[in-house]
Amino acid sequence: MRIAVLLTFLVLVARPVRSAHAERSDTVRAIHAGGIATFGVGYLVVELKLKAKLVPDGCRHWCSPPRIDQGARETLVWNNTQRADTISDITGYYSAPIVSMGLLVASTADDPDARRWFDDVVPVLESAITVSTLHHVFKFIVGRQRPFVHYSTGDRDDQLDDNMSFWSGHTSLAFSLAVSAGVVAEQRGYKVAPYVWASGLTLATTTGLLRICADRHYFTDVVVGAIIGSAAGIAVPLLLHRDTLGDEPSMTARLSPLLSYGGVF
């Protein structure tokens, strides 16, 4: 609680940084595009070709859920878990990227500039790719059993994803998109920045809750996913895109909407 109060105080007194758009060479843009393509292909290869060989055969770690996970599950799980799962796909995999990147592009619609759009959207894409890659590494290593498998009472066939509960990929992806888009909008000084934060974090929080409602993840899976996704959403734009977003970013100023927004995990 004291830490939260201290961070909130720092956020309130921090002076937001507004930096002018720096001119980025097309060579640098090509490097970023190449990196996105490379990691994107790598992700698909692992997901479609190697996943079956990498998934754990059984629960490896954190197999007995703590009380906080048990309590959250008892409170939040829906009777129709499939419906919650489907809605979380919509909010996390479709709505979140469309809204976050769409608002950034719409911010400069009155002065169309393809390069500007590229420079705004790429940090968001790279944040998503970064957190998705990390998610793959950890879910194969940790091998935590999903709650619907742990609490299963009847006979069921084993599925490929049974032991990949940690952490919630839907949640980390949604938060990486929301936070990275918010950071870009704030650094650019876009008037639409509050709407980027509000809509993105609403979708991310809803996605996290729905993953518990769907009995696909525990509360702790969702919390860790939100933290990792938010960290990637802050780090990637400010570390890899300082040439266009500013040389002296104020981290506390960037954290302001995230800390003050109600309901974030």
Secondary structure, DSSP 8 states (H G I E B T S, - for coil): -HHHHHHHHHHHH------------HHHHHHHHHHHHHHHHHHHHIIIIIHHHHS-SS--S--S--HHHHHHHHHH--S-HHHHHHHHHIIIIIIHHHHHHHHHHHHTTTS--HHHHHHHHHHHHHHHHHHHHHHHHHHHHH----HHHHT--S-----TTTT--SS-HHHHHHHHHHHHHHHHHHHHT-TTHHHHHHHHHHHHHHHHHHHHHTTSS-HHHHHHHHHHHHHHHHHHHHHH-HHHH-SS--HHHHHHHHHHSTT--
